[in-house]
Amino acid sequence: MQEELFAFKLFDKGIIRFGEFTLKSGITSPFYIDMRKLCAYPTILKSLAVIIAKQLKDKEFKHICGVPYAALALSSLVAQELNIPQILMRKEQKKYGTKKMLEGVFKRGDEVVLIDDVITSGISFIESANKLEAEALVPSLLLSIIDREQGGSKNLDAHHYPNESIFKISELAQILNQHQKITDLQYQQLITFINKQKVSISTSTKNINSSIKIRKTYKTLAQESQHPFNKKLLQLIQQKKSNLCFSADINDKTKFLETVKSVAPHIVILKTHIDIISNFDTEFIAQLKLLRAKHNFLILEDRKFADIGNTVYHQYYKGIYKIATWADAITVHAVAGAASVKALSENKKGSEQAAQHSPAIILISQMSTVDTLTDEAYQEKVVAIAKQYSDVVVGIVSQSKQALAAGQLHLTPGIKLTVAKDAMGQQYDSPAKAFREKGTDVIIVGRGIYQSENPQASATHYQRVGWEAYLAGLNGLIVG
Ligand code: 5BU
């Protein structure tokens, strides 16, 4: 019987061990699986590849891909066994040349079986699946060799990824116990441990289902929206087939303008932090306006107004930046309650500049940083203010889908295809994940574009991936 043989081999070679082990997470586990050692045993690897090939025999897919690095040797053997092309996935983006994450010969929409050695929480599977989706490939099956039975499979179900495993750790342990390789106590300790450690599902199923079912087309959102900013934005989105907001966090004005010029055809919003421009002058604003007129995008000044009404009024209309004279929209924190929004919206009606400069307000409901204070209770209060002032609030910056008023939009920063975080608290997700799980309408990308070797090529890439993620959301199918 294949399970028996496999269990014995893994046990004899010390690949599954019983005792007291401290895991990466700091938790003490009564067993340890070290599948990396497998590469030292070609015959076990080979027989495992045969077992996997049998399990995959009747399934339809175009490629095999191993989660780097642990599953690479095995996925190569499975690819050979089935005579199916392999895709090689990098762990880190290549620094020079093509900067590709995937190597191989494939085309968009191809189905890929992703193989990993062990599944625990499912997170590394999800990250690898996201890399496939970023190239518009379809992860049609996530196959693990051993399931540690700690909730990983449920987690993948919640993310709508079909998944299977060859062996379950409890079955392997039972075999070892039946054949007196481990004691009853060791077996019991393993069962108790896996029951206790089951990870909670990382993303609520509720959110995923709702994002797939209620994903509105941009056309519907355009019909629903009342504010001229959103009407224009949604029209640009459909026209340019882009949901990309470029965050040009560049200090030098010349470099800023050059970069914006090169990416402009691919974006619908240019997001600025005007106070980080070192050599700011009014000429810069004139140039910016010219670019906007020529390339048809909207400008969002990410000023994050967060003060009492009187102060935000001055910050918006006065000072050296005179934001009111050039920004199509502004971001506002609701930490002061509705005061900031109210002041800005009343000024819209009352001030002498009002007619030209009614601000479209984007409220910040949730931040992307690792230890943000914007918890669920806070977000709910922000959304309530957004709805109450829906004549001026055109959307929110958030990391999760919220029940907004008709026509209001979700904008999502913290988008990057290659890394999960920066060194200063920023957290990243892929466009696919944003559209699948966060109710995203517009992705905001900064360093993913302007720090790349070729910002124009990167903008094209994010435009395509963002658009495909939107289309996938409409179909309930995640392709990129
Ligand atoms: P990045 O280079 O893609 O990490 O830049 C993200 C931009 O979005 C940057 O200008 C931030 O100020 C902005 N941002 C964010 O990253 N996270 C948030 O929660 C909010 C804004 Br609100």
Boltz pocket constraint, residues with backbone or C-beta under 6 A from the ligand:
constraints:
  - pocket:
      binder: B
      contacts: [[A, 247], [A, 249], [A, 273], [A, 302], [A, 364], [A, 366], [A, 367], [A, 368], [A, 369], [A, 397], [A, 413], [A, 414], [A, 415], [A, 416], [A, 426], [A, 444], [A, 445], [A, 446], [A, 447], [A, 448]]
      max_distance: 6.0
